[in-house]
Amino acid sequence: MLGYGFMGDAHANALRTLPQFFPDAPEVSLDVLVGRDAAAAGEAADRMGFSRVETDWRDALDVDVFYNLGPNSVHVEPTVAALDAGVHVLCEKPLAPTLDGAERMAAAAAASDAVAAVGFNYRFVPAVRYARELVEAGELGELRHARFRYLQDWLVDPDAPWTWRLDADAAGSGALGDLGAHSFDLARYLVGDVDAVSGHAETFVDERVPEGGGDPRPVTVDDAFAAHAEFECGAVGTFEATRYATGRRNQHAFELDGSAGAVRFDLQRLNELEVLRGDGRGFETVLVTDDDHPYGEQWWPSGHALGWEQTFVHENYEFLSAVADGAAFEPDFGDGLAVQRLLDAVAESSDRREWVAV
Ligand code: SOE
């Protein structure tokens, strides 16, 4: 596992939880944690249960599976090297800071027998999978509208520090690639591919002081974006993501409107899916925690809600099962590249102030 920050915690926690709630999951040993700072990585390794620490990822490819959980700027090289060595990979989203990097990673995945997964964890929310079941079963009819928004507010504070997420070289983009990537992946999962986009990206605050003080550093990515999308299936799409949605901590939400029904989802109420069927007389709120709901029988009795962390348990169960069974896994690097093309198209559209074909 390369990286031991927020995503390191999410995945290490999921791997430790798997055996108890998914007894048929492949057995996992946490062998090596990679971090540039040996002391800090050592403390994290002790906390997470890794048996070894390396400060150079090149010394950590003697494993079955490589998790690339570092900043976007370190996604390409280690992942390509792992795949070239036949090591299975899960790389966090977005695939890379640039389309070129994502294309290199997708090419390495195509040339390798290894499983190559992208960490779009929101595909593994039970309510999201239930929404897909309804769409696939035709319960919503023809999809006409797909509305996605991913609203956070951690930059509303003018004193919020500069981080790598605000740097184009390290991150590639801002809210677009960090949050919009999730929405574009869910849109592909629930609705289908996108033919063209028209985007608008904005930066509100153009410099911030790093953690611990010092000179202000430039913000070279978007703080927010909005986009229109034309889906292949004919649906009309709208997307927005921001780090300035005052009061919304982590609201990844979508609405799908079809000719025969509609659904509404909000990550801040992730156990619920609002469903409107047929008669159009109003949405019902389905608590997606019954045994016959996705992953329902793995956890607690109906009505005992799950949390954000369980999405990583589901994701890792499916990923490691695919690795053990030599089966395909979605979202793979082809999905990751498709999202990267959308990110690139929105950024180009915003620069040119024109619609861009994806
Ligand atoms: C950004 O704050 C962030 O951590 C994203 O990077 C994650 O992908 C998202 O799941 C939560 O918010």
Boltz pocket constraint, residues with backbone or C-beta under 6 A from the ligand:
constraints:
  - pocket:
      binder: B
      contacts: [[A, 6], [A, 93], [A, 152], [A, 178], [A, 179], [A, 250]]
      max_distance: 6.0
